[in-house]
Amino acid sequence: MKKFFSIFAALFLVLGILAACGNEEKTEGTPKDTSKEPAQEEPEGKVTIQFWHSLGGVNGEYLDAMIKRFNESQDKVEVVGTFQGTYDETSTKLQQAISANTAPDIAMIERAYVQMFAEAEVLEDLKPYFKDSDVKESDFVKGLMGHSTFNKKLVSLPLNRSTPILHVNKTMLDEAGLEVPKTWDELKEVANKLVVKEGNEVKRYGLTMPYDTWYPIAMISQSKGKFFNDKKTSVDFVKNGIGKDVFQYLKDMQNTGALFYPPQTDSGNIVNQMFSSGKVAMMFQSTGSIGGIAQQATFDYETAFLPKNDVYATPTGGGNVAMLASSEHKKAAWQFMNFMMSDPQGLQQFIVESGYLPFTKKMAESKPIQDLWAKEPNRKTAYEQLEYATDTNKDTAWPEVMHEFFAAIEAIMYDNADIDKSLDTFTKETERILGQ
């Protein structure tokens, strides 16, 4: 619990709340084991469940529509969905609400923050609830479950999940007689051959990617590296030289004009627009960008696995859904979660509409998903790539370490700082954080 709050204090400067959970009331005797007692007697009449989430815009409308479908499907539970801002903002508000004993019953939590809440023991273990469910724990796609367990407890389930993939202007490659790259060597060769310059000005780039930790982490995994070492005392990828190789590869491409590395602000939209307008041939970007790109692209647009170095590998992203242990209506909360996971009108329909990844085998095999993939095969790539999904930055300290990793990325990619020195500074800061 102490580590949980110290991380939030460092990230969000949420002051004055440490004491609220630092003096937990102690009781004598052996606590009653309620791990096998998920079902509660609900009061008569309709039960209201509060659900906090981080989806705005069109995807928020799709989520609201799903909540409405659940509410209209029965008359015992009313779910109230509330948009709480970005993932970071939602996590901050959730932490404050937990401190004030005003937490919702269910919350969407960005998958990398789940461990932090789980360590604080504020998330319900969902394992016992599956006996009253239409879906089994084994039905979930393994590649998307890396952030769902903590100390043998199942503390969250997938909701809006995604992975990075390679987006390709196939028309551009075909005109140059080039194949879609499958390896780093091929990627560098293809990207460089597609560069168009007028004097010293690059008019067309070969490759781009948003400013994010996702893509260097993917490349570390593709080189058989891990983000944290097994003991979680330091990073794994610096002393063995993998980090140097990753960033040197990116810098080499940046220096030739093969790689456009965008400004920090609004980087995702910037690279999407460049790709859609034909100013760059290939892009590392989330599967969540497929819909928008498909609407704007005037060329033959394809998706592919991220190219491998030693192996194929990809991290995952997006949000999970968790039940708060403090909920007074857990049976009703699970009724909604079960609807989301198992009913065709639950998250399956939301996924068809939004483009996020199906996360159970039943979903992937359903006619609506199969029809969608037949119509838009680009959407299937990310699901197939889940065979190579790995999340090696899984740790309660990740949110704080992430900011130090961003600092290293900025120094190397924007300021042309020495790679070894930048990664050495990052390693020392990470070891300081992990040693707290």
HUWOUR-V377511 format. One record per residue. N is the residue number from 1. RES is the residue in one small letter. PHI is phi as a letter, one per 20 degrees, with the letter a starting at -180 (* if undefined). Layout:
n:N res:RES phi:PHI
n:N res:RES phi:PHI
This chain:
n:1 res:m phi:*
n:2 res:k phi:f
n:3 res:k phi:f
n:4 res:f phi:g
n:5 res:f phi:f
n:6 res:s phi:f
n:7 res:i phi:f
n:8 res:f phi:f
n:9 res:a phi:f
n:10 res:a phi:f
n:11 res:l phi:f
n:12 res:f phi:d
n:13 res:l phi:l
n:14 res:v phi:e
n:15 res:l phi:e
n:16 res:g phi:n
n:17 res:i phi:d
n:18 res:l phi:f
n:19 res:a phi:f
n:20 res:a phi:f
n:21 res:c phi:d
n:22 res:g phi:e
n:23 res:n phi:d
n:24 res:e phi:f
n:25 res:e phi:f
n:26 res:k phi:e
n:27 res:t phi:c
n:28 res:e phi:e
n:29 res:g phi:n
n:30 res:t phi:e
n:31 res:p phi:f
n:32 res:k phi:f
n:33 res:d phi:e
n:34 res:t phi:d
n:35 res:s phi:f
n:36 res:k phi:d
n:37 res:e phi:c
n:38 res:p phi:f
n:39 res:a phi:f
n:40 res:q phi:d
n:41 res:e phi:f
n:42 res:e phi:e
n:43 res:p phi:f
n:44 res:e phi:f
n:45 res:g phi:n
n:46 res:k phi:f
n:47 res:v phi:e
n:48 res:t phi:d
n:49 res:i phi:d
n:50 res:q phi:e
n:51 res:f phi:c
n:52 res:w phi:e
n:53 res:h phi:b
n:54 res:s phi:c
n:55 res:l phi:d
n:56 res:g phi:d
n:57 res:g phi:l
n:58 res:v phi:f
n:59 res:n phi:f
n:60 res:g phi:f
n:61 res:e phi:f
n:62 res:y phi:f
n:63 res:l phi:f
n:64 res:d phi:f
n:65 res:a phi:f
n:66 res:m phi:f
n:67 res:i phi:f
n:68 res:k phi:f
n:69 res:r phi:f
n:70 res:f phi:f
n:71 res:n phi:f
n:72 res:e phi:e
n:73 res:s phi:e
n:74 res:q phi:b
n:75 res:d phi:c
n:76 res:k phi:d
n:77 res:v phi:c
n:78 res:e phi:d
n:79 res:v phi:e
n:80 res:v phi:d
n:81 res:g phi:e
n:82 res:t phi:c
n:83 res:f phi:f
n:84 res:q phi:d
n:85 res:g phi:o
n:86 res:t phi:f
n:87 res:y phi:g
n:88 res:d phi:f
n:89 res:e phi:f
n:90 res:t phi:f
n:91 res:s phi:f
n:92 res:t phi:f
n:93 res:k phi:f
n:94 res:l phi:f
n:95 res:q phi:f
n:96 res:q phi:f
n:97 res:a phi:f
n:98 res:i phi:f
n:99 res:s phi:f
n:100 res:a phi:e
n:101 res:n phi:l
n:102 res:t phi:c
n:103 res:a phi:f
n:104 res:p phi:f
n:105 res:d phi:f
n:106 res:i phi:c
n:107 res:a phi:b
n:108 res:m phi:e
n:109 res:i phi:c
n:110 res:e phi:g
n:111 res:r phi:g
n:112 res:a phi:f
n:113 res:y phi:e
n:114 res:v phi:g
n:115 res:q phi:f
n:116 res:m phi:f
n:117 res:f phi:f
n:118 res:a phi:f
n:119 res:e phi:f
n:120 res:a phi:f
n:121 res:e phi:m
n:122 res:v phi:d
n:123 res:l phi:d
n:124 res:e phi:f
n:125 res:d phi:f
n:126 res:l phi:e
n:127 res:k phi:g
n:128 res:p phi:f
n:129 res:y phi:f
n:130 res:f phi:f
n:131 res:k phi:f
n:132 res:d phi:d
n:133 res:s phi:c
n:134 res:d phi:e
n:135 res:v phi:c
n:136 res:k phi:d
n:137 res:e phi:g
n:138 res:s phi:f
n:139 res:d phi:f
n:140 res:f phi:f
n:141 res:v phi:f
n:142 res:k phi:g
n:143 res:g phi:f
n:144 res:l phi:d
n:145 res:m phi:d
n:146 res:g phi:f
n:147 res:h phi:d
n:148 res:s phi:e
n:149 res:t phi:d
n:150 res:f phi:b
n:151 res:n phi:l
n:152 res:k phi:m
n:153 res:k phi:d
n:154 res:l phi:e
n:155 res:v phi:d
n:156 res:s phi:b
n:157 res:l phi:c
n:158 res:p phi:f
n:159 res:l phi:c
n:160 res:n phi:d
n:161 res:r phi:d
n:162 res:s phi:b
n:163 res:t phi:b
n:164 res:p phi:f
n:165 res:i phi:c
n:166 res:l phi:e
n:167 res:h phi:e
n:168 res:v phi:c
n:169 res:n phi:e
n:170 res:k phi:f
n:171 res:t phi:g
n:172 res:m phi:f
n:173 res:l phi:f
n:174 res:d phi:f
n:175 res:e phi:f
n:176 res:a phi:e
n:177 res:g phi:m
n:178 res:l phi:d
n:179 res:e phi:e
n:180 res:v phi:f
n:181 res:p phi:f
n:182 res:k phi:d
n:183 res:t phi:c
n:184 res:w phi:f
n:185 res:d phi:f
n:186 res:e phi:f
n:187 res:l phi:f
n:188 res:k phi:f
n:189 res:e phi:f
n:190 res:v phi:f
n:191 res:a phi:f
n:192 res:n phi:f
n:193 res:k phi:f
n:194 res:l phi:e
n:195 res:v phi:f
n:196 res:v phi:c
n:197 res:k phi:c
n:198 res:e phi:c
n:199 res:g phi:m
n:200 res:n phi:e
n:201 res:e phi:e
n:202 res:v phi:e
n:203 res:k phi:e
n:204 res:r phi:b
n:205 res:y phi:d
n:206 res:g phi:e
n:207 res:l phi:b
n:208 res:t phi:b
n:209 res:m phi:a
n:210 res:p phi:f
n:211 res:y phi:f
n:212 res:d phi:a
n:213 res:t phi:f
n:214 res:w phi:g
n:215 res:y phi:f
n:216 res:p phi:f
n:217 res:i phi:f
n:218 res:a phi:g
n:219 res:m phi:f
n:220 res:i phi:f
n:221 res:s phi:f
n:222 res:q phi:f
n:223 res:s phi:d
n:224 res:k phi:m
n:225 res:g phi:d
n:226 res:k phi:c
n:227 res:f phi:f
n:228 res:f phi:e
n:229 res:n phi:f
n:230 res:d phi:f
n:231 res:k phi:e
n:232 res:k phi:l
n:233 res:t phi:d
n:234 res:s phi:a
n:235 res:v phi:e
n:236 res:d phi:e
n:237 res:f phi:d
n:238 res:v phi:e
n:239 res:k phi:f
n:240 res:n phi:e
n:241 res:g phi:n
n:242 res:i phi:f
n:243 res:g phi:f
n:244 res:k phi:f
n:245 res:d phi:f
n:246 res:v phi:f
n:247 res:f phi:f
n:248 res:q phi:f
n:249 res:y phi:g
n:250 res:l phi:f
n:251 res:k phi:f
n:252 res:d phi:g
n:253 res:m phi:f
n:254 res:q phi:f
n:255 res:n phi:f
n:256 res:t phi:e
n:257 res:g phi:n
n:258 res:a phi:f
n:259 res:l phi:d
n:260 res:f phi:e
n:261 res:y phi:d
n:262 res:p phi:f
n:263 res:p phi:f
n:264 res:q phi:f
n:265 res:t phi:f
n:266 res:d phi:m
n:267 res:s phi:f
n:268 res:g phi:f
n:269 res:n phi:f
n:270 res:i phi:f
n:271 res:v phi:f
n:272 res:n phi:f
n:273 res:q phi:f
n:274 res:m phi:f
n:275 res:f phi:f
n:276 res:s phi:f
n:277 res:s phi:e
n:278 res:g phi:n
n:279 res:k phi:e
n:280 res:v phi:b
n:281 res:a phi:e
n:282 res:m phi:c
n:283 res:m phi:b
n:284 res:f phi:e
n:285 res:q phi:a
n:286 res:s phi:f
n:287 res:t phi:f
n:288 res:g phi:f
n:289 res:s phi:e
n:290 res:i phi:g
n:291 res:g phi:g
n:292 res:g phi:f
n:293 res:i phi:f
n:294 res:a phi:g
n:295 res:q phi:f
n:296 res:q phi:e
n:297 res:a phi:f
n:298 res:t phi:d
n:299 res:f phi:c
n:300 res:d phi:f
n:301 res:y phi:d
n:302 res:e phi:c
n:303 res:t phi:d
n:304 res:a phi:b
n:305 res:f phi:f
n:306 res:l phi:g
n:307 res:p phi:f
n:308 res:k phi:e
n:309 res:n phi:d
n:310 res:d phi:e
n:311 res:v phi:b
n:312 res:y phi:f
n:313 res:a phi:a
n:314 res:t phi:b
n:315 res:p phi:f
n:316 res:t phi:d
n:317 res:g phi:b
n:318 res:g phi:n
n:319 res:g phi:d
n:320 res:n phi:d
n:321 res:v phi:d
n:322 res:a phi:c
n:323 res:m phi:e
n:324 res:l phi:f
n:325 res:a phi:f
n:326 res:s phi:e
n:327 res:s phi:g
n:328 res:e phi:e
n:329 res:h phi:c
n:330 res:k phi:f
n:331 res:k phi:f
n:332 res:a phi:f
n:333 res:a phi:f
n:334 res:w phi:f
n:335 res:q phi:g
n:336 res:f phi:f
n:337 res:m phi:f
n:338 res:n phi:f
n:339 res:f phi:f
n:340 res:m phi:g
n:341 res:m phi:e
n:342 res:s phi:d
n:343 res:d phi:e
n:344 res:p phi:g
n:345 res:q phi:e
n:346 res:g phi:e
n:347 res:l phi:f
n:348 res:q phi:g
n:349 res:q phi:f
n:350 res:f phi:g
n:351 res:i phi:f
n:352 res:v phi:g
n:353 res:e phi:f
n:354 res:s phi:e
n:355 res:g phi:n
n:356 res:y phi:f
n:357 res:l phi:e
n:358 res:p phi:f
n:359 res:f phi:c
n:360 res:t phi:c
n:361 res:k phi:f
n:362 res:k phi:f
n:363 res:m phi:f
n:364 res:a phi:f
n:365 res:e phi:e
n:366 res:s phi:f
n:367 res:k phi:f
n:368 res:p phi:f
n:369 res:i phi:f
n:370 res:q phi:f
n:371 res:d phi:f
n:372 res:l phi:f
n:373 res:w phi:f
n:374 res:a phi:f
n:375 res:k phi:f
n:376 res:e phi:c
n:377 res:p phi:f
n:378 res:n phi:g
n:379 res:r phi:f
n:380 res:k phi:f
n:381 res:t phi:g
n:382 res:a phi:f
n:383 res:y phi:f
n:384 res:e phi:f
n:385 res:q phi:f
n:386 res:l phi:f
n:387 res:e phi:g
n:388 res:y phi:d
n:389 res:a phi:f
n:390 res:t phi:b
n:391 res:d phi:c
n:392 res:t phi:e
n:393 res:n phi:d
n:394 res:k phi:f
n:395 res:d phi:a
n:396 res:t phi:f
n:397 res:a phi:e
n:398 res:w phi:g
n:399 res:p phi:g
n:400 res:e phi:f
n:401 res:v phi:f
n:402 res:m phi:g
n:403 res:h phi:f
n:404 res:e phi:f
n:405 res:f phi:f
n:406 res:f phi:g
n:407 res:a phi:f
n:408 res:a phi:f
n:409 res:i phi:f
n:410 res:e phi:f
n:411 res:a phi:f
n:412 res:i phi:f
n:413 res:m phi:e
n:414 res:y phi:d
n:415 res:d phi:d
n:416 res:n phi:l
n:417 res:a phi:f
n:418 res:d phi:g
n:419 res:i phi:f
n:420 res:d phi:f
n:421 res:k phi:f
n:422 res:s phi:f
n:423 res:l phi:f
n:424 res:d phi:f
n:425 res:t phi:f
n:426 res:f phi:f
n:427 res:t phi:g
n:428 res:k phi:f
n:429 res:e phi:f
n:430 res:t phi:f
n:431 res:e phi:f
n:432 res:r phi:f
n:433 res:i phi:f
n:434 res:l phi:f
n:435 res:g phi:e
n:436 res:q phi:f
